[in-house]
Amino acid sequence: MDEPWFPPPITPHIRQVAEALTRAFLYGDDRPGPMRERGTRLLGSPWPWLTDLCLRLHFELGQGRPWQPEQHDEILALILAYPPFLAAFLGTAPPQVRGFFPLHPRMAPRPGPLAGVALPALASTGELADWLELSPTQLDWFANPGGRRPQAPELGHYHYRWMQKRQGGARLIEAPKARLRALQRRILAEILNRVPVHPAAQGCVRGRSVLSNGALHTGAPLLLKLDLRDFFVSIPGARVHALFRTLGYPRETARYLTGLTTHGTAPGVLRQVPQEEYPSPEERRQRQAWARQFMERHLPQGAPTSPALANLCAYRLDLRLAGAAREAGAVYSRYVDDLVFSLPSHDPGRGRRILAMVQEIILEEGFTPHWRKTRILPASTRQSVTGLVVNQQLNLPRQEYDRLKAILTNCRRHGPASQNREGRPDFRAHLQGRIAWFAQVHPPRGARLMALFAGIDWDGLRS
């Protein structure tokens, strides 16, 4: 009885040979004979499995039409899944690359809804470098496609800052340094901002805001609210790469665009997270899983491209949740990581059933609900959506209005310097900004606050 055969693991050398074969097969005629000839030239020897491999590729990928560069990944996967090719690497003289066939990539066609979107054509990494006004070496340094760790923090492209969350825990802000930030802003302006997001996405989208988000849910008999845990870090580099591929960019261009807009955090930074001195075993396991997410490529919270990429990568999530809401007669919106559903009737039992379905969809799409922040809010309680009260009309919490009104009144009575307890360099502009926000949400209250502001004597203000 023959012993079972197990293929060798895919080593970098095996992948290198498979990549070279893929380029050779894409270089010219897709008939088996010419393909075999190019494969022989590449490997320097007519390996016996080449003939059958070429026949399989020819018949499996279709006949009568030339292959396209965007089929690179499909051809590569078929080669790496071909047992005789893998078995050749178990011998003492495995296949070696003896020649070179250049691949001339082209932009791939985009799906129907994106076909009319005008995006820069960047078919190669050379064109990407020219577009960003970088040399190829500089592009490689900024994108870091190999994921190299800098030997010293000052050689990295990010600044790090830990922020305490209001309800416990810490948030890591990963802010790109000036040069990388400029490159990301160009990618944002000329690529990402031109791609439409789902209508349910209200955060970080031009023309939408917390006001438009709150207006969708005003006067609802019942609200369902959920948060997504670690929203940005839960979007891995692979998902970002898939997005750029969907936009038509060839594999290598997409790889470098992904490198420019994602980041893998160094372990030393993660060891600085504020935490309890003696965490429980469960908390320790959670922190280890959380750290592993950060060490892989992810969307850094602090990069200008991350909100737009997050909205685009969450398109399928929004699509499924909007469909589920429509079937339930509800309205759905998402403001970054805040999800809200407004139901047309006060039925908490139905709300809980919808909530269970929504949470299952979220998990299937690779995100995690923040269980402790999930809420079912009837109209008899204060319903807030992204900081706005939406029970009957858009409004700000009464205590915020009363607090600002008291500050303005004391400014009139005792002078503005007495109220500038935080030492703001432009206290007047600070108050004007807060009043303008009230006026935008609730014009009558904003007018009353502005009347108080007009009676303040600013001549006596001292820093």
C-alpha positions in Angstrom: 0.0 0.0 0.0 1.4 3.4 -1.0 2.2 5.8 1.8 0.2 9.1 1.7 2.0 12.0 0.1 2.1 15.3 1.8 3.1 18.5 -0.1 6.0 20.5 1.3 5.1 23.9 3.0 5.1 26.9 0.6 8.6 28.4 1.3 9.7 31.8 -0.1 11.8 29.9 -2.7 8.8 27.9 -3.9 6.7 31.1 -4.1 9.5 32.9 -6.0 9.6 30.1 -8.7 5.8 30.1 -8.9 5.7 33.9 -9.3 8.4 33.7 -12.1 6.4 31.0 -13.9 3.2 33.1 -13.6 5.0 36.0 -15.3 6.4 33.7 -18.0 2.9 32.3 -18.7 1.4 35.8 -18.9 4.1 37.1 -21.1 2.8 35.9 -24.5 0.7 33.3 -26.3 -1.5 31.3 -23.9 -1.5 28.1 -25.9 0.2 25.1 -24.1 3.1 24.8 -26.5 4.4 28.4 -26.3 3.7 28.4 -22.6 5.9 25.3 -22.1 8.7 26.8 -24.2 8.7 30.0 -22.0 8.6 27.8 -18.8 11.6 25.8 -20.1 13.5 29.0 -20.8 12.7 30.3 -17.4 13.8 27.2 -15.5 16.6 26.2 -17.8 15.3 22.6 -18.2 12.2 20.9 -19.7 10.8 19.7 -16.4 8.4 16.7 -17.1 5.5 18.3 -15.2 5.6 21.5 -17.3 3.5 20.0 -20.2 0.7 18.9 -18.0 0.7 22.1 -16.0 0.4 24.2 -19.1 -2.5 22.0 -20.4 -4.3 22.3 -17.1 -3.9 26.1 -17.0 -5.0 26.4 -20.6 -8.2 24.5 -20.2 -9.1 25.6 -16.7 -8.7 29.4 -17.3 -10.5 29.3 -20.7 -9.5 29.2 -24.3 -9.7 31.6 -27.2 -9.0 34.8 -25.3 -5.6 36.2 -24.2 -4.8 36.2 -20.5 -4.8 39.5 -18.7 -2.3 40.7 -16.0 -5.1 40.8 -13.5 -5.3 37.0 -13.7 -1.9 36.9 -12.0 -3.2 35.8 -8.6 -5.5 33.1 -10.0 -2.6 31.6 -12.1 -0.3 31.7 -9.1 -2.8 30.0 -6.9 -3.3 27.2 -9.4 0.5 26.6 -9.8 1.0 26.5 -6.0 -1.9 24.0 -5.7 -0.4 21.7 -8.4 1.1 18.6 -6.6 3.8 17.7 -9.2 5.2 21.2 -9.1 5.4 21.1 -5.3 6.9 17.5 -5.4 9.8 18.8 -7.6 11.1 20.8 -4.5 11.5 17.6 -2.5 14.4 16.4 -4.6 18.1 17.3 -4.3 18.0 19.7 -7.3 14.8 21.7 -7.0 13.7 24.1 -9.8 15.6 27.3 -10.0 14.8 30.5 -11.8 17.3 30.8 -14.7 15.6 33.5 -16.8 13.3 36.5 -16.4 10.0 37.5 -18.1 8.8 41.1 -17.2 5.1 41.5 -16.3 3.5 44.7 -17.7 0.5 45.2 -15.4 -2.6 47.1 -16.4 -5.4 48.7 -14.4 -8.2 46.1 -14.0 -11.8 46.9 -14.8 -13.8 48.0 -11.8 -17.2 46.7 -10.8 -20.2 48.3 -12.4 -21.0 50.9 -9.7 -17.4 52.1 -9.7 -16.8 52.0 -13.4 -17.4 55.7 -13.8 -15.2 56.8 -10.9 -12.2 58.8 -12.1 -9.1 57.4 -10.3 -5.4 57.9 -11.2 -4.1 55.0 -13.3 -1.2 53.6 -11.4 -0.5 50.3 -13.1 3.0 49.8 -11.6 4.9 50.8 -8.5 7.0 53.0 -10.8 3.9 55.0 -11.8 2.9 55.1 -8.1 6.3 56.5 -7.2 6.1 59.1 -9.9 2.6 60.1 -8.9 3.7 60.6 -5.3 6.9 62.4 -6.5 9.1 59.8 -4.8 12.0 57.7 -6.0 11.5 53.9 -6.0 13.8 53.7 -2.9 11.8 56.3 -1.1 8.5 54.6 -2.0 9.8 51.3 -0.6 11.0 53.1 2.6 7.6 54.7 3.3 5.4 51.7 2.3 7.7 49.1 3.9 6.0 46.2 2.1 8.2 43.7 3.8 7.0 44.8 7.2 10.5 45.6 8.6 10.7 46.9 12.1 12.8 50.1 12.5 15.9 49.6 14.7 15.1 52.8 16.6 11.8 54.6 17.2 13.0 57.8 15.6 13.4 55.9 12.3 9.8 54.9 12.2 7.0 56.8 10.4 4.6 57.2 13.3 4.3 59.0 16.6 2.4 57.1 19.4 0.2 58.4 22.2 -1.9 56.6 24.8 -5.2 58.1 25.7 -7.5 57.0 28.5 -11.0 56.1 27.5 -13.9 57.6 29.5 -15.3 54.2 30.5 -11.9 52.6 31.2 -9.1 51.2 29.1 -6.7 53.0 26.8 -6.7 54.0 23.2 -3.5 54.1 21.1 -3.3 57.0 18.7 -0.8 56.3 15.9 -0.2 59.6 14.1 2.0 59.5 10.9 4.9 61.9 10.7 4.8 64.8 8.4 6.1 63.3 5.2 4.0 60.1 5.4 1.0 62.2 6.4 1.4 64.3 3.2 1.4 61.1 1.1 -1.6 59.8 2.8 -3.5 63.0 2.3 -2.9 62.8 -1.4 -4.1 59.2 -1.5 -7.2 60.4 0.4 -7.9 63.4 -1.8 -7.3 61.8 -5.2 -8.4 58.2 -4.6 -10.4 57.5 -1.5 -12.6 60.6 -1.5 -13.7 59.8 -5.0 -15.1 56.4 -4.2 -18.7 56.5 -2.9 -19.5 55.0 0.4 -22.7 53.3 1.5 -25.5 55.8 2.3 -25.7 54.5 5.9 -22.2 55.7 6.6 -22.5 59.1 8.2 -19.1 59.7 9.8 -16.1 61.3 8.1 -18.1 61.6 4.8 -18.3 64.9 3.0 -21.8 66.4 3.3 -22.7 64.2 6.2 -22.3 64.8 10.0 -23.6 64.1 13.4 -26.5 66.3 12.5 -27.5 64.2 9.4 -26.9 61.1 11.5 -29.2 62.2 14.3 -31.9 63.5 12.0 -32.4 59.9 10.6 -33.5 58.8 14.0 -35.5 61.7 15.4 -38.8 60.8 17.1 -38.3 57.0 16.9 -40.4 54.9 19.3 -37.4 52.6 19.9 -33.7 52.9 19.4 -31.1 50.2 19.2 -27.5 51.3 19.8 -24.3 49.3 19.3 -20.6 50.1 19.3 -17.9 48.2 17.4 -14.9 47.3 19.5 -11.5 48.5 18.3 -13.0 49.5 14.9 -9.8 50.7 13.1 -7.4 48.0 14.4 -10.0 45.3 13.5 -9.6 46.1 9.8 -6.5 44.2 8.7 -4.1 45.1 5.9 -5.5 42.2 3.8 -8.9 43.8 3.7 -7.4 47.1 2.7 -5.3 45.4 0.0 -8.5 43.7 -1.3 -10.2 47.2 -1.5 -7.4 48.6 -3.6 -7.6 45.6 -5.9 -11.4 46.2 -6.3 -10.6 49.7 -7.3 -8.6 48.2 -10.3 -5.0 48.5 -9.0 -2.7 45.7 -9.8 -1.4 43.5 -7.1 1.9 45.2 -6.5 0.5 48.7 -6.7 -2.2 47.6 -4.2 0.5 46.2 -1.9 2.3 49.5 -1.8 -0.8 51.5 -1.3 -1.7 49.2 1.5 1.8 49.7 3.0 1.4 53.5 2.9 -2.0 53.4 4.7 -1.7 50.6 7.2 0.8 50.0 10.0 2.1 47.2 12.3 2.8 48.5 15.8 6.1 47.6 17.4 5.9 45.4 20.5 7.7 47.9 22.6 5.0 50.5 22.1 2.3 48.0 23.2 4.2 47.2 26.4 3.7 50.9 27.4 -0.1 50.5 27.6 -1.5 51.7 30.9 -2.9 48.7 32.8 -3.6 47.3 36.2 -0.6 45.9 38.1 -2.2 42.5 38.6 -4.6 41.7 35.7 -6.7 38.5 35.8 -5.8 35.6 33.5 -8.8 36.5 31.3 -7.7 40.1 31.0 -4.2 38.9 30.2 -5.5 36.7 27.4 -7.6 39.6 26.0 -4.6 41.9 26.0 -2.5 39.4 24.2 -5.2 39.0 21.5 -5.5 42.8 21.3 -1.7 43.2 21.0 -1.6 40.6 18.2 -4.1 42.7 16.2 -1.9 45.8 16.6 1.3 44.0 15.6 -0.3 42.9 12.3 -0.9 45.6 9.6 -4.1 47.5 10.5 -5.6 50.9 10.0 -3.8 53.3 12.4 -6.1 55.6 14.4 -4.6 58.9 13.6 -3.8 58.6 9.9 -5.9 60.8 7.6 -6.7 57.9 5.3 -8.1 55.6 8.1 -11.7 56.9 8.4 -12.2 56.8 4.6 -10.7 53.3 4.3 -12.7 52.1 7.2 -16.0 53.3 5.6 -15.1 51.6 2.3 -13.9 48.4 4.0 -17.2 48.3 6.0 -19.3 48.6 2.8 -20.5 45.0 2.9 -21.3 45.4 6.6 -23.4 48.5 5.9 -25.0 46.7 3.0 -26.1 43.7 5.1 -27.2 45.8 8.1 -29.2 48.2 5.9 -30.9 45.3 4.3 -31.7 43.7 7.6 -33.1 47.1 8.8 -35.2 47.5 5.7 -36.7 44.0 6.2 -37.6 45.0 9.8 -39.0 48.3 8.8 -36.2 50.1 10.7 -33.7 52.8 9.8 -29.9 52.1 10.1 -26.9 54.4 10.2 -23.3 54.1 11.2 -21.1 57.0 12.5 -17.6 55.5 12.4 -18.0 52.7 15.1 -21.4 53.8 16.4 -24.4 51.8 15.0 -28.0 53.0 15.4 -31.3 51.4 14.4 -34.6 53.2 14.9 -37.7 51.0 15.0 -41.2 52.2 13.9 -42.9 50.8 17.0 -42.3 50.4 20.7 -41.7 46.6 20.9 -38.7 45.7 23.1 -39.1 41.9 22.3 -38.8 42.6 18.6 -35.9 44.9 19.3 -34.0 42.2 21.1 -34.6 39.7 18.2 -33.3 42.3 15.7 -30.3 43.0 17.9 -29.4 39.3 18.0 -29.5 39.2 14.2 -27.5 42.4 13.9 -24.8 41.1 16.2 -24.5 37.9 14.2 -24.0 39.9 11.0 -21.3 42.0 12.7 -19.4 38.9 13.7 -19.7 37.3 10.3 -18.2 40.5 8.7 -15.1 40.3 10.9 -16.0 43.0 13.5 -16.8 42.6 17.2 -19.8 44.3 19.0 -19.0 46.1 22.3 -21.4 44.1 24.3 -21.4 46.5 27.3 -22.3 49.5 25.2 -25.4 47.8 23.5 -28.6 49.7 24.4 -32.3 49.4 23.7 -33.8 52.9 24.3 -37.6 53.5 24.3 -39.0 57.0 23.7 -39.7 57.4 27.4 -36.0 57.6 28.1 -33.4 60.1 26.8 -32.4 58.9 23.3 -29.0 60.2 22.3 -27.3 59.6 19.0 -23.6 60.7 18.6 -24.1 63.2 21.4 -27.4 64.6 20.2 -30.8 64.1 21.9 -33.3 62.9 19.3 -36.4 62.1 21.2 -38.6 64.8 19.5 -36.2 67.0 17.7 -32.4 67.4 17.4 -31.1 68.9 20.6 -28.1 69.0 22.9 -28.3 67.7 26.4 -29.9 70.3 28.8 -27.0 70.2 31.2 -24.6 71.3 28.4 -26.8 74.2 27.6 -27.1 75.2 31.3 -23.3 74.9 31.8 -22.5 77.1 28.9 -25.2 79.6 29.9 -23.7 79.8 33.4 -20.2 80.4 32.0 -21.5 83.2 29.8 -23.4 84.8 32.6 -20.4 84.7 34.9 -18.3 86.2 32.1 -20.7 89.2 32.0 -20.7 89.6 35.8 -17.1 88.8 36.7 -15.1 89.1 33.5 -14.1 86.4 31.0 -10.7 85.8 32.7 -12.5 84.4 35.8 -14.1 81.6 33.6 -11.0 80.7 31.6 -10.0 78.0 34.1 -8.3 75.8 31.4 -6.1 78.7 30.3 -7.2 78.6 26.6 -5.1 81.1 24.6 -8.2 82.3 22.6 -11.0 81.9 25.1 -13.3 84.2 23.1 -13.0 82.0 19.9 -13.6 78.9 22.1 -16.9 80.2 23.4 -17.9 81.4 19.9 -17.3 77.9 18.6 -19.5 76.3 21.3 -22.3 78.8 20.7 -22.1 78.3 17.0 -22.6 74.5 17.6 -25.6 75.2 19.7 -27.0 77.5 17.1 -26.6 74.8 14.4 -28.4 72.2 16.5 -31.0 74.3 18.2 -31.2 77.9 16.7 -33.5 79.4 19.5 -31.1 78.3 22.2 -28.1 79.4 20.2 -29.7 82.9 19.8 -30.2 83.2 23.6 -26.5 82.2 24.2 -25.3 84.7 21.6 -27.2 87.5 23.3 -25.4 86.7 26.5 -22.1 86.6 24.6 -22.7 90.0 23.1 -22.9 91.6 26.6 -19.4 90.4 27.7 -16.7 93.0 28.2 -13.6 91.5 26.5 -11.3 94.4 27.2 -10.5 93.1 30.7 -9.6 89.6 29.6 -6.2 88.4 31.0 -4.4 85.2 30.0 
